[in-house]
């Protein structure tokens, strides 16, 4: 760009020289060319210095502008880096917290696995399973009716035939007394649902499982249903929801068999529901009992109020009669008072006149 400007200046100078050459004579050409050359050199020098100065100024401005832009870019980059570092730090902290929680959960799972293994080892023994069922039954009864509520239920109750039931429920009529016994048929159930066994083995264990359940039903029916004591039904409590669900879902014949024996099969959930309904019936009966008492007392109060009204009417009549007598006595007293006033004023003539 600068070379083009310089070329234009040179062309203009040449044109000026040509025009000047037309107006001067030959004798002055050399002198004038010399002067013109000096002027051109001078102007070119000034132009060059101005051009250098302008270029330096523009370059400095450009350099300053570039430095400012670089500073802004650097600040933006630092801000972004700080923000990203803060976010990364928060994310890293969150990841560490979650890892610690996962570690705690893993420890709890390991402890739970240990507990499950220990529970399985406990449940392999029949006596331990019986104790587990009795404890579970006790917790359900106490949670619904409260601890040691002998009016509603009793634990380890001795029947009239000297057999001991896990619990007896004293329900209101028409339910009456109900024996509750805990049973836990586990061995053949576990083999029945074990997928590692062959189909024939599982079917064989299924038959044995059904035989176990029916035997428990027979035992409860024979031991704890005593019509002479007004005990006409009983409850078989299965402490495992899985076994109860298996029986209800796939073995309807067992449900029908228990129904014929008047033995009702329950799980922890269904037993709580049954006992809650019985509790509401007991409360309603107690409420109705108190309602009858209140009704009888209200009837007695009504009779007494009738007597009170009769006596009040009699007293009211007596008071009215006394009031009338008081008025008569008051009139007589007024007359006597007036006569005494007349005597005091010695109005004898009026008295004589009145006598005549």
Buried (B, 14 or more C-beta within 10 A) or exposed (E): EEEEEEEEBEEEBEEEBEEBBEEEEEEEBEEBBEEBEEEBEEEBEEBEEEBEEEEEEEEEEEEEEEEEEEEEEEEEEEEEEEEEEEEEEEEEEEEEEEEEEEEEEEEEEEEEEEEEEEEEEEBEEEEBBBBBBBEBBBEBBBEBBEEEEEEBBBBEBEBEEEBEBBBBBBBEEEEBBBBBBBBBBBBBBBBBBEEEBEEEEBEBBBEBBBEBBBEBBBBBBEBBBBEEEEBBBBBBBBBBEEBBEBBBEEBEEBEEBBEEBBBBBBBBEBBBEBBEEBBEBBEEEEEEEEEEEEEEEEEEEEEEEEEEEEEEEEEEEEEEEEEEEEEEEEEEEEEEEEEEEEEEEEEEEEEEEEEE
